[in-house]
Structure formats: structure tokens, C-alpha cells
């Protein structure tokens, strides 16, 4: 079985966020169970962007970024090229009433893999679930 992991779920594992242990526990559970983790190839850029925001907010140092990147790079996440059907990604984004297609790229991949996208983004999960899209919110009840 496969899961698609949102960048936010990985960032909290290395950022000192209070949800980090929850995310780490879930990722370890997937690895132990032999679940394959997947993400679109835009994942490293989203991770870099999130780490940049943390440094700019003085929540993380440059040294911590290097260590975080090394930890994240070791995770067995299979990265996929952006969906070949770009209009479908745009349609998903518009269906979610979003002005960017980043989240939609993850959802399109989840659909392609017949998997769920796991996220810590509550509004995304609620909107996607209401639209019948395969998105799950990671919370303590999921473990």
C-alpha cells in the first residue's frame, strides 16, 4: 500500500513543532509496515521554502537547517514528476478554491496511486474531504 505525504508533515518532524513527535511516529509506523511514501517532485522545493520561513522567523538556525535537510533526505519518499495531466491539477486546485496548485499536485498524485494524501493542514483536509478527494488529516486518533 502507498501513502502520499504532504511537505508540512515532514517539516514538523525537524522544526521543533509540537506536532513533530506525532508526525515522526506516523512516518515510522508507515516504514515499519512497509508502506511506500510518495510525493510530487516539488517536495524538496516546498521543504526548502518552509525551512527558509523558519530561519527568517528565527525559529531555526542555518546549522539546524543543514541537519534537518540531512534527516529529511534520508526518508524513503519516492518522488514523482508532476502529473502529466496538468489541467487536472488545475481543476483540483480550483475545486478546492485555491489560487495555487501545490496541494492539488499532491492530491492528483494520491488519485493516481489510489492512495490518501496525509497532511497536517486542517482546512485542506476538510475542504478536500468535502469535495470527495483522498485527503486525511493526521491527528492522534489516527495512530
N, C-alpha and C positions, 0 to 999 in steps of 0.2 A: 504494500500500500504506500501511497505517497501523500505528502503534505506540502503545501506552498507556505513559505514563511515570509511575513512582512518584515521589512527592514527595522521597523520600530521594535519588534520583538527581540531582534538580535542586539540592537543598540543598548537596550536597557540592561542587558547582561553584563556590559562592560562599563556602564556610565555611572554606577553608584545609585541609580534609580531604585526606589523601594520595591519595584516590581521585578527587579533583576533576579532574585532567587526563584521566583515563580517561573519566569521565562527559562532560566537555566535548568530548573527541574524538568520542565516540559521537554526542552531540547534533549536532555539526557535520556528521558523516557522514550522519545522517538528513536534515538540512536540505539538504545538497548533493545527496543522492539524490532529493530531492523527497518524502521520506516525511512524511506528516502525523503530528504528535504530538498525542495526546489524553489527557485526564484528566477525572475527575469534577469537578463544580463545588466540591467540598470541597477541592480543591488549594490555593487561597490560604490557607485556614484551617490546613491542615497545614504549609504553608510558614511561616506566622506562628508556629505553635506550635514548630516546630523552631528558628526564629531566636530566639524567646523563651528556649528552653532554652540556646542558645549564649550569649546575653547573660547569663543567670543564672549560667552556669558560667564567666563571664568569658573566654570563648573568642572573643567578638566584642563590639565596642562599638556603641553606638546609631548612630554615624555609619556604621559598616560595615554595619549593618542597612539603613539607607536606601539605600546604594549597592547592596547585594545585592538588595534588593527591586526597584530600578530595572532591574538586569540581568535578573532573573528575569521581570519584567513584559514585557520585550522579546521573550522567547522565543515563537515561534509555536505555542503549545499551545492546541488547541481544547478548550474546557471544555464538559462535558455535564451536564445535570440528573441527579440521582440516578436510577438505574434505576427505571422505572415499576413494575417487579415487585419491590417491597421484600421480600416473603417469599423471593424467590430470593436476594437479597443476604444475608439472614439465614441461609438454608440453606447458602450457600457459606461463610460465617463459621463455622458450626457444623461443617461438613465439615472445615474446617481446624483445628478445636478452638480457635477464638479466642473471646475474650469481648467483642470489639468488631468492628464491621462495616466499618471503614475500608478495610482491604486488600481485603475482599470486594467493596466498591463498585468498586474498580479492576479486579478480576477480572471482575465482571459486565459492565463496560463493554468489556473486552477480548473477552469472549464475544460481546457484541452487535455489535462491529465486526469480528469474525473476525480478531482481531489478538492479539499477545502483549503481556502486561504485562512491562515491563523494570524490574528492581529491583536494588538492592544488598543486599537483605535475604536473606542465605543461607538461614536457616531457613524463611522464607516460600516462597522458590523451591523448596526441597527438598520441603516439605510439599505445596505446590500441584502440583508435577510428579508426586509420588507419587499424588495424587488425580486426575490426568489433567486438570489445569487449565492454561490457557495462560500460564504464567509463566516468564520467563527471567532468569537471574542474569547481570548484566553483569560480565564479567571480561576480562582481557587477551586471552584466547583468542577472544573474540567479535569483536575488531576486525580 
